Amino acid sequence: MDILAITEKPDAEVALDRSLAQEESQSKTAEQGKEVRKAVQWRRKVVKLGSILVRRGVPNADALAKITSPDKSFSNLRTEIEAKVNLLKTYAPKAPNVDYAKGLIDAGASISIDLKEKDAAQELDIAKLPKKTRDAYLYKGLLYLSLKQVNDAGQGLDEPAGPYTLGIYHRRQAGKGSQGKGKGDTTA
């Protein structure tokens, strides 16, 4: 049995693997997007209920009426939902519609679990990536950290910080500075 025949795939097979992995990744990302939208809608309902409780004079209900994590990252959103579910358990008896508040508690707990499962599934998919792809992500992360240090240092200068932007890191902006006038200009 030829070892090379087993370990090396023909180019067509590799391309098919890549396209399937890309489709699967897009599908997972779409699923995550649905969960985030559901979580954001739930959070809006809770904030609305919180503002109603504040107007009714319920003490310390203002924590429900505020969005504590405006970004939509999975971990921050899940943490905020879990915190708001715990607050809702405290304030549900004081809500104008107790059944509605209890429904929000159940929905929030379910959304938190769904976010956790979708995030875990995406992390498992990253582990399935080929080693070269994972290495590329690692090096890209290290590059980002290095460029961020340069960017931070450039922010402390008295001159414009234009040459120290992260445009070189972001592909969409990298070409805009080729004339030396836009973002991403990395020439000094």
C-alpha positions in Angstrom: 0.0 0.0 0.0 1.4 3.4 -1.0 1.5 5.8 1.9 1.6 8.9 -0.3 -1.5 7.8 -2.1 -3.3 7.7 1.2 -2.0 11.0 2.7 -2.1 13.2 -0.4 -5.5 14.0 -1.9 -5.9 15.0 -5.5 -6.4 18.8 -6.1 -10.1 18.2 -7.0 -10.7 16.4 -3.8 -9.0 19.1 -1.7 -11.0 21.8 -3.5 -14.2 19.9 -2.8 -13.3 19.6 0.9 -12.6 23.3 1.1 -15.9 24.2 -0.6 -17.8 21.9 1.7 -16.1 23.3 4.8 -16.9 26.8 3.6 -20.5 26.0 3.1 -20.7 24.4 6.5 -19.0 27.4 8.1 -21.5 29.8 6.4 -24.3 27.7 7.6 -23.0 27.8 11.2 -22.5 31.5 11.0 -26.1 32.0 9.7 -27.3 29.9 12.7 -25.3 32.0 15.1 -26.7 35.2 13.5 -30.3 33.9 14.1 -29.5 33.2 17.7 -27.9 36.7 18.2 -31.0 38.3 16.6 -33.3 36.4 18.9 -31.2 37.4 21.9 -31.2 41.0 20.9 -34.9 41.0 20.5 -35.4 39.4 23.9 -33.0 41.9 25.4 -35.1 44.8 24.0 -38.3 43.3 25.6 -36.5 43.1 28.9 -35.2 46.6 28.7 -38.7 47.9 27.9 -40.1 46.0 30.9 -37.3 47.4 33.0 -38.1 51.0 32.0 -41.8 50.3 32.9 -40.7 49.1 36.3 -38.5 52.2 36.8 -41.4 54.5 35.9 -43.5 52.6 38.4 -40.9 53.4 41.1 -39.6 49.9 41.7 -36.3 50.3 43.5 -33.1 49.2 41.6 -35.0 48.1 38.5 -32.8 50.4 36.4 -30.4 47.5 35.9 -33.1 45.8 33.8 -33.7 49.0 31.8 -30.1 49.3 30.6 -28.1 47.4 27.9 -24.9 46.6 29.7 -23.1 45.1 26.7 -23.9 46.9 23.4 -21.7 44.6 21.3 -23.2 41.5 20.0 -20.4 39.0 20.7 -21.7 35.6 21.8 -20.0 35.5 25.2 -20.9 39.1 26.2 -24.5 38.7 25.0 -24.9 35.4 26.8 -23.4 36.9 30.0 -25.8 39.8 29.8 -28.8 37.5 29.2 -27.9 35.3 32.2 -27.6 38.4 34.4 -31.0 39.8 33.2 -32.7 36.5 33.7 -31.5 36.5 37.3 -32.7 40.1 37.7 -36.1 39.2 36.1 -36.5 36.4 38.7 -36.3 39.1 41.4 -38.5 41.7 39.6 -41.1 39.5 37.9 -43.6 39.7 40.8 -43.6 43.5 40.6 -44.2 43.5 36.8 -47.6 44.7 35.5 -48.0 41.4 33.7 -46.4 38.7 35.9 -47.0 35.9 33.3 -45.3 38.0 30.6 -42.3 38.5 32.9 -42.1 34.7 33.7 -42.3 34.0 29.9 -39.3 36.3 29.5 -37.4 34.4 32.1 -38.1 31.1 30.4 -37.3 32.5 27.0 -34.0 34.1 28.3 -32.9 30.8 29.8 -33.6 29.0 26.6 -31.8 31.6 24.5 -28.8 31.5 26.8 -28.6 27.7 26.4 -28.9 28.0 22.6 -26.2 30.6 22.4 -23.9 28.4 24.4 -24.6 25.4 22.2 -24.1 27.3 18.9 -20.9 28.8 20.2 -19.6 25.4 21.3 -20.5 23.9 17.9 -18.6 26.7 16.1 -15.5 26.1 18.3 -15.6 22.3 17.5 -15.7 23.2 13.8 -12.5 25.3 14.3 -10.8 22.2 15.7 -11.7 20.3 12.6 -9.9 22.8 10.3 -6.6 21.6 8.7 -3.5 22.4 10.7 -2.2 24.9 8.1 -5.5 26.9 8.4 -5.4 26.9 12.2 -1.7 28.0 12.0 -2.7 30.8 9.6 -5.3 32.0 12.1 -2.7 31.8 14.9 -0.3 33.9 12.9 -3.0 36.4 11.9 -3.8 36.8 15.6 -0.2 37.4 16.4 0.1 39.9 13.6 -3.0 41.7 14.9 -1.5 41.9 18.4 1.8 43.3 17.0 0.0 45.8 14.8 -2.2 46.8 17.7 0.9 47.6 19.7 2.2 49.8 16.8 -1.2 51.4 16.5 -1.3 52.2 20.3 2.1 53.6 20.1 1.2 55.8 17.2 -1.8 57.2 19.0 0.5 58.7 21.6 2.4 60.8 19.0 1.7 64.5 18.4 1.5 63.9 14.6 -1.5 62.5 12.9 -1.8 58.8 13.5 -2.8 57.9 9.9 0.2 55.8 9.1 -0.4 53.7 12.2 -3.8 52.5 11.4 -4.8 48.8 11.3 -5.6 49.1 7.6 -2.8 46.8 6.8 -4.5 44.1 8.8 -8.0 44.5 7.3 -8.0 43.4 3.7 -10.9 45.7 2.8 -8.9 48.7 3.7 -5.5 47.6 2.6 -5.9 48.7 -1.0 -7.4 52.1 -0.2 -4.1 53.6 0.8 -2.2 52.6 -2.3 -2.2 56.3 -3.5 -0.8 57.4 -0.1 -4.0 59.3 0.7 -6.5 57.0 2.4 -6.9 54.6 5.3 -4.4 51.8 5.2 -1.6 53.9 4.1 1.4 52.2 5.7 4.1 54.4 4.2 5.8 56.9 6.4 
